[in-house]
Amino acid sequence: MFQRLFFFDRKVVNNNGFTLVELIVSVLIIGILSSFGFIMYEGYREKIDHSEAKLMTNQIMKGIQSFYLEEGYYPTNWADIATKVTPFMTCDGVLAGKRGCTRNHPAWFSVSTNRYGINNASSPGIMNCIIITPASYELCGRRNSTRIQLTAKEYSALDPKLISNRKSISSCFNKQTGEVVVMSQSTRDAVWIGC
């Protein structure tokens, strides 16, 4: 009888559950792993956004080059460039400031409807800026009689809490040589390059 009671007690003590310490350790391990995953995700997200902006900048420069070769003069507005770059989309600045642009949002619209002049009347040679990616990269530029230079960087009116380390992209088209250069920069600030 003593053995039966001992065996019975042992069976009750030896149930197949987890102890509180084991559960706490498991939750801590999962928390640490998920924080590493989030940090890595953010780094990958920035690289993807940068690649998309670089690709879009390259397409726009090729569109400018194509427009110049066909028409014999530089495009005068963003809609002219949109005739050579499909799809060429932009976003409303308010949403871009909150990184709220998504491809299916009504504020994400075709540049073909954007008749903003490439040169500001108040700043001859300086181009108006437009948002070119859902990640809120803005494309700004300047031009003179021989070349157009563009730079893509994080939107200047971005919510300060959303500013990241996304690097800028510089590009240039020289109509005399026909050369197009697109390159990533090591800074997030606008960098103008020659060609």
Summary of the structure (lengths in Angstrom):
residues: 195
radius of gyration: 27.4
end to end distance: 96.9
largest distance: 106.1
contacts: 549
relative contact order: 0.13
helix: 41%
strand: 20%
